[in-house]
Amino acid sequence: MSRYYDDLETRSADARAAALARDLPAVIARAMAAPGLAAHLGAVDPVAITSREALAKLPVLRKSDLHAAQKKAAPFGGLTVKPATAFAHIFQSPGPIYEPGDLSHDWWRTGRFLHAAGVGPGDIVQNCFAYHLTPAGMIFESGARAVGAAVLPAGTGQTELQVRAAVDIGTTVYAGTPDYLKVILDKAEEMGERLAITRAAVGGGALFPSLRKEYAERGIACLQCYATADLGNIAYESPAMEGMILDEGVIVEIVRPGTGDPVPEGEVGEVVVTTLNPDYPLVRFATGDLSAILPGQSPCGRTNARIRGWMGRADQTTKIKGMFVRPEQVAAFVAAHPEVKRARVVATREGEMDAMTVRIETEASDPARFAPGIVAALKLKGAIELVAPGSLPNDGKVIEDLRKYD
């Protein structure tokens, strides 16, 4: 089996930039053909969007925008370029939010991840992602087909039957959430059965180092990907296991939570994705997840940028003194004060009362000068603490809730 899925994985920086300049206008033009996306993007000339800098000026699309659009125009809110009846599948995620799915080659782009995990012809993938309503099962099945592997569409639950099937057909690869594989392995031991699984391709949950170590001790190499129902595969691990390599079919930005403004390399922010999928060309879709770009490139030889993996949720909306404080409000305060580098709202309790402290990175020395701006942006009064630029934690948080609820 070839080391790489295709030549795209080892492109030079110049080749990537040229491909971006070539592909972005077509992506935007395609998006403008979807009525809901056209209304969201507004008056934009696709020909002018040829760089990351130009892309960053377009509005961010959020899950809440999808839900609102779908309530007006079911099932996809006018965000697809073909009608619902032209897709092979319609899926439902919590919300509810509906997503399209199709059967064209590697539609969700998980084949690249499975190839990196060493899956290919001669393998049988026991696909333990759900097939009911949600797209996870089909996402991984399409990837397995793309790399030439056979699939047991196992879904979730019925662990004894899972073990029986794995033994009888000689399953070599597990696909599913990180922890369910341990359930299957433990059940196999209980049943006195030995499985032939040597690789695991996981997602949809946290892969803790201790669990990965346990799998390795049981002879199973476990790699993870980062994918969503809306976007398909976004990033994936290679055997180097140093960060997650960005998929070749998406453009990823890391932005300051509550804004659409890209942050410097290494700073934690919200993952925003533009997909090159011609059927569902989401532009600047905010995942709500936090991550950061890693410097350099993977030792495995793949040259695309890497992210640190999932680092929490960007939606840090918190109720303080009976009022919701949102990341967008903190961002508005920072934008209104050029002398402020970053700000962080900290919620605590003083006795039986909520308390709010706003920590501000600035070289200014008078906290009182910021009080009116805080009230204007947050609609609340609170203590103000000035800190040196660069001293706030690099964790993507702009709202931190330190109150104890137990």
Secondary structure, DSSP 8 states (H G I E B T S, - for coil): --SSSSGGGG--HHHHHHHHHHHHHHHHHHHHTSHHHHHHH-S--GGG--SHHHHTTS--B-HHHHHHHHHHSTTTTT-SSS-GGGSSEEEEETTTEEEEE--STTTT--HHHHHHTT--TT-EEEE-S--SSSSHHHHHHHHHHHTT-EEE---S--HHHHHHHHHHHT--EEEE-TTHHHHHHHHHHHHT------EEEE-SS---HHHHHHHHHTT-EEEEEEEETTTEEEEE--TT-SSEEE-TTEEEEEE-TTS--B--TT--EEEEEEE--SSS---SEEEEEEE-EESS--TTS--S-EE-----BS---EEETTEEE-HHHHHHHHHT-TTEEEEEEEEEEETTEEEEEEEEEES---GGGGHHHHHHHHSS--EEEEE-TT-S-SSS-SEEE-----
